[in-house]
Amino acid sequence: MTLRVLLLGGTSEIGLAIVGALRLPAGTQVVLAGRDTQRLESAGKALADAGLAVSVARYDATDVASHQAFADSVSAKGVPDLVIAATGVLISQAVVAADVPQAASMITTNFTGHVTTLLAFAALMRARGSGTIVVLSSVAAIRPRKFNSVYGAAKAGLDAFARGLADELHGTGVGMLLVRPGFVAGRMTEGMAPAPLATTPPAVGAAVAAALDPATLRARRTGVVWVPVPLAGLATVMRLIPRPLWRKLER
Ligand SMILES: NC(=O)c1ccc[n+]([C@@H]2O[C@H](COP(=O)([O-])OP(=O)(O)OC[C@H]3O[C@@H](n4cnc5c(N)ncnc54)[C@H](OP(=O)(O)O)[C@@H]3O)[C@@H](O)[C@H]2O)c1
């Protein structure tokens, strides 16, 4: 059986690292979905060189009214076995405070657009009785900081939605892997000083690949993948810090 993989955010450094780390068999169909066809095609070159059957699809996370039709159209050639939800933007708090529509755009891209898209794919996977959804959440979902309240709120919403959807899908044959990386050095964080326990796209890719069965792309276990693993402990400490102290943190 030929496997079918959909990467939402087809140029995402983390998303592409996950697809690469899966070491998919030649002929696996990979759909890179995003806004810019040219950039998607150049992002897919390395995967095509590795023998994968790469195609690109137009997808705008903010065009929520189009997401059911997008899911139906992608699935016309076969419901994906794996959907990786890697779409996201990081717009600084200063920028969104000065230009508030950008806050709405970030929330739609990082939260609402995932909800509308993943609800549509979850229903299609559920009807077939199989499939895996990988959601890129973040340590930022755990506790909002004054420096990223909008990004953090969107990630907290996405994280909560993914956990609820995972419970809804339990027992249907459809699995959910919720990935919570910390600071990932790359395009999204360019120019920012690395946070403690910073990681890289290949490290996130390897952690996600290790959590999936390469033959079927089913999650070996459902639940949360922290990258790196010790971040789970740091997140527990973050939750316990008293608020008067938390608000004094400098980043
Ligand atoms: N980097 C980190 O430190 C970090 C940490 C934790 C979690 N995450 C999350 O991991 C995911 C991937 O991040 P990354 O580091 O791989 O960032 P990235 O390389 O900047 O990728 C982001 C992707 O989102 C796409 N995108 C943005 N707005 C879109 C829209 N309106 N419609 C469709 N696609 C859109 C971008 O497409 P274009 O090519 O069109 O811009 C790009 O493919 C994100 O959800 C991010 O929040 C990142």
The ligand as an SDF file (V2000), in Angstrom:
LIG
                    3D

 48 52  0  0  0  0  0  0  0  0999 V2000
   10.6340   27.5350   15.6460 N   0  0  0  0  0  0  0  0  0  0  0  0
   10.3070   27.3860   16.9350 C   0  0  0  0  0  0  0  0  0  0  0  0
   11.0310   27.8260   17.8640 O   0  0  0  0  0  0  0  0  0  0  0  0
    9.0610   26.6370   17.3040 C   0  0  0  0  0  0  0  0  0  0  0  0
    8.9230   26.1660   18.6210 C   0  0  0  0  0  0  0  0  0  0  0  0
    7.7750   25.4840   18.9710 C   0  0  0  0  0  0  0  0  0  0  0  0
    6.7770   25.2800   18.0380 C   0  0  0  0  0  0  0  0  0  0  0  0
    6.9280   25.7590   16.7790 N   0  0  0  0  0  0  0  0  0  0  0  0
    5.8390   25.5620   15.8260 C   0  0  0  0  0  0  0  0  0  0  0  0
    6.2270   24.6200   14.8420 O   0  0  0  0  0  0  0  0  0  0  0  0
    5.5560   24.9130   13.6200 C   0  0  0  0  0  0  0  0  0  0  0  0
    6.5730   24.9910   12.4970 C   0  0  0  0  0  0  0  0  0  0  0  0
    7.5060   26.0330   12.7730 O   0  0  0  0  0  0  0  0  0  0  0  0
    8.8680   26.2240   11.9550 P   0  0  0  0  0  0  0  0  0  0  0  0
    9.9430   26.5120   12.9440 O   0  0  0  0  0  0  0  0  0  0  0  0
    9.0410   25.1130   11.0160 O   0  0  0  0  0  0  0  0  0  0  0  0
    8.5520   27.5950   11.2060 O   0  0  0  0  0  0  0  0  0  0  0  0
    8.6690   27.9760    9.6550 P   0  0  0  0  0  0  0  0  0  0  0  0
    9.8290   27.3050    9.0160 O   0  0  0  0  0  0  0  0  0  0  0  0
    8.5920   29.4700    9.6330 O   0  0  0  0  0  0  0  0  0  0  0  0
    7.3380   27.3590    9.0290 O   0  0  0  0  0  0  0  0  0  0  0  0
    6.0810   27.9240    9.1970 C   0  0  0  0  0  0  0  0  0  0  0  0
    5.1950   27.4310    8.0690 C   0  0  0  0  0  0  0  0  0  0  0  0
    3.8930   28.0120    8.2110 O   0  0  0  0  0  0  0  0  0  0  0  0
    3.4920   28.4580    6.9160 C   0  0  0  0  0  0  0  0  0  0  0  0
    2.4700   29.4950    6.9940 N   0  0  0  0  0  0  0  0  0  0  0  0
    2.4820   30.6500    7.6990 C   0  0  0  0  0  0  0  0  0  0  0  0
    1.3340   31.3140    7.5140 N   0  0  0  0  0  0  0  0  0  0  0  0
    0.5730   30.5560    6.6740 C   0  0  0  0  0  0  0  0  0  0  0  0
   -0.7300   30.6970    6.1170 C   0  0  0  0  0  0  0  0  0  0  0  0
   -1.5000   31.7630    6.3620 N   0  0  0  0  0  0  0  0  0  0  0  0
   -1.1870   29.7080    5.3140 N   0  0  0  0  0  0  0  0  0  0  0  0
   -0.4340   28.6270    5.0430 C   0  0  0  0  0  0  0  0  0  0  0  0
    0.8010   28.4330    5.5440 N   0  0  0  0  0  0  0  0  0  0  0  0
    1.2920   29.3930    6.3450 C   0  0  0  0  0  0  0  0  0  0  0  0
    4.7730   28.9800    6.2940 C   0  0  0  0  0  0  0  0  0  0  0  0
    4.5690   29.1240    4.9130 O   0  0  0  0  0  0  0  0  0  0  0  0
    5.2580   30.2790    4.0220 P   0  0  0  0  0  0  0  0  0  0  0  0
    6.4130   29.5950    3.3420 O   0  0  0  0  0  0  0  0  0  0  0  0
    4.1790   30.6630    3.0670 O   0  0  0  0  0  0  0  0  0  0  0  0
    5.6550   31.3940    4.9460 O   0  0  0  0  0  0  0  0  0  0  0  0
    5.7050   27.8350    6.6760 C   0  0  0  0  0  0  0  0  0  0  0  0
    5.5340   26.7520    5.7980 O   0  0  0  0  0  0  0  0  0  0  0  0
    4.7740   26.2140   13.8600 C   0  0  0  0  0  0  0  0  0  0  0  0
    3.4500   25.9010   14.2000 O   0  0  0  0  0  0  0  0  0  0  0  0
    5.4790   26.8080   15.0580 C   0  0  0  0  0  0  0  0  0  0  0  0
    4.6280   27.6660   15.7950 O   0  0  0  0  0  0  0  0  0  0  0  0
    8.0660   26.4060   16.3670 C   0  0  0  0  0  0  0  0  0  0  0  0
  1  2  1  0
  2  3  2  0
  2  4  1  0
  4  5  1  0
  4 48  2  0
  5  6  2  0
  6  7  1  0
  7  8  2  0
  8  9  1  0
  8 48  1  0
  9 10  1  0
  9 46  1  0
 10 11  1  0
 11 12  1  0
 11 44  1  0
 12 13  1  0
 13 14  1  0
 14 15  2  0
 14 16  1  0
 14 17  1  0
 17 18  1  0
 18 19  2  0
 18 20  1  0
 18 21  1  0
 21 22  1  0
 22 23  1  0
 23 24  1  0
 23 42  1  0
 24 25  1  0
 25 26  1  0
 25 36  1  0
 26 27  1  0
 26 35  1  0
 27 28  2  0
 28 29  1  0
 29 30  1  0
 29 35  2  0
 30 31  1  0
 30 32  2  0
 32 33  1  0
 33 34  2  0
 34 35  1  0
 36 37  1  0
 36 42  1  0
 37 38  1  0
 38 39  2  0
 38 40  1  0
 38 41  1  0
 42 43  1  0
 44 45  1  0
 44 46  1  0
 46 47  1  0
M  CHG  2   8   1  16  -1
M  END
$$$$
